[in-house]
C-alpha cells in the first residue's frame, strides 16, 4: 500500500486471535507475556475498531468509555508490516470523529512516559503528539520503573 492509501476503519466484533497475531510482530513494544495475555483477553470485551487489508486485520484500537464526556484508547496496535502507512492515523481520526459525534470532549491515552529511555515509546509519544494529544501527567500508575504518561486530545 502507498502512503496515500485511504484506509477504511470499522467498528468490529471482538478479535482476540488477530490481536495475538499482531502482538507477535512488535515485541519491542509488547514483549511482556502477562500484559499481552491481558490485551488478548481485553480484545474479547472492549469496544473494537479495526482496519483490514485484503481481509486481514492490520490495525486495532480497543476503547474504554468511563464517562459520557471521555473515551480512552485502552490499546492500539498496528501490524509491523504496515507501520508508516497511515494505519494508526486513520484509526485515531475515525475514533475521534465517532467520539465527538457522541458528545465526547476528551480522548485519553496512556503510554510509557518520557522519563523512561525507551526509544520505541519516544516514537509512540511523537505519534500521539502529532495527532493532537497533549501530555497531562506522568505518574507511577504502572510502578516506579514504568512511568505512565497520560495524554489527552481535546475533541
DOTI-448177 format. One line per 10 residues: their letters; for each residue z, x, y of C-alpha. Coordinates in steps of 0.5 Angstrom, whole numbers, plus 500, padded with zeros to 3 digits. Each point is the difference from the previous one (the first is absolute). Layout:
<rs>
A) Z X Y; ...
</rs>
This chain:
<rs>
XXXXXXXXXX) 500 500 500; 499 502 507; 505 500 506; 496 494 503; 501 496 494; 503 493 501; 506 499 495; 502 493 498; 507 499 500; 503 494 496
XXXXXXXXXX) 507 498 498; 500 500 493; 504 499 493; 505 505 498; 497 506 498; 505 505 496; 495 503 496; 496 502 506; 506 503 504; 502 504 494
XXXXXXXXXX) 493 503 499; 499 502 508; 507 503 500; 498 505 495; 494 502 505; 505 502 505; 506 504 497; 502 504 507; 502 493 503; 502 496 494
XXXXXXXXXX) 503 505 495; 507 497 498; 499 496 494; 506 496 501; 497 498 507; 493 499 497; 503 495 495; 503 496 505; 494 500 504; 496 497 494
XXXXXXXXXX) 506 495 499; 499 498 507; 493 499 499; 501 494 496; 504 496 505; 499 502 507; 494 498 505; 494 504 498; 494 502 504; 494 504 497
XXXXXXXXXX) 493 503 501; 496 501 494; 493 504 499; 496 497 494; 505 496 497; 505 506 500; 507 499 505; 500 507 504; 505 498 505; 506 495 501
XXXXXXXXXX) 506 498 504; 506 497 498; 503 496 505; 507 497 502; 502 495 505; 507 500 501; 500 495 506; 494 496 503; 499 505 506; 500 506 496
XXXXXXXXXX) 496 503 494; 501 506 496; 495 505 497; 504 501 494; 495 504 496; 493 503 502; 495 504 495; 493 502 500; 497 503 494; 499 507 502
XXXXXXXXXX) 492 500 499; 500 495 506; 504 504 505; 497 501 507; 495 494 499; 504 495 504; 503 496 494; 507 501 503; 498 498 507; 497 494 497
XXXXXXXXXX) 506 498 496; 504 501 506; 495 496 505; 500 494 495; 507 499 499; 502 501 508; 495 495 501; 502 495 495; 508 501 502; 498 499 507
XXXXXXXXXX) 497 493 499; 506 498 496; 504 502 506; 503 507 498; 502 504 506; 501 507 497; 497 503 494; 505 505 497; 499 506 495; 505 506 497
XXXXXXXXXX) 498 507 499; 502 507 499; 503 502 507; 497 506 503; 507 504 499; 497 501 493; 495 505 500; 495 497 495; 493 501 503; 497 494 496
XXXXXXXXXX) 505 495 503; 498 503 507; 493 497 499; 503 494 498; 504 499 507; 494 502 503; 496 495 497; 505 495 502; 501 502 507; 492 500 501
XXXXXXXXXX) 500 493 498; 505 498 505; 507 501 496; 506 503 504; 506 504 498; 506 495 501; 505 504 496; 501 506 495; 506 498 495; 504 502 494
XXXXXXXXXX) 498 494 496; 497 504 494; 505 505 500; 501 506 504; 495 504 497; 495 495 501; 499 498 507; 498 493 501; 495 498 507; 500 493 502
XXXXX) 494 499 503; 497 493 504; 494 497 502; 500 495 506; 495 494 498
</rs>
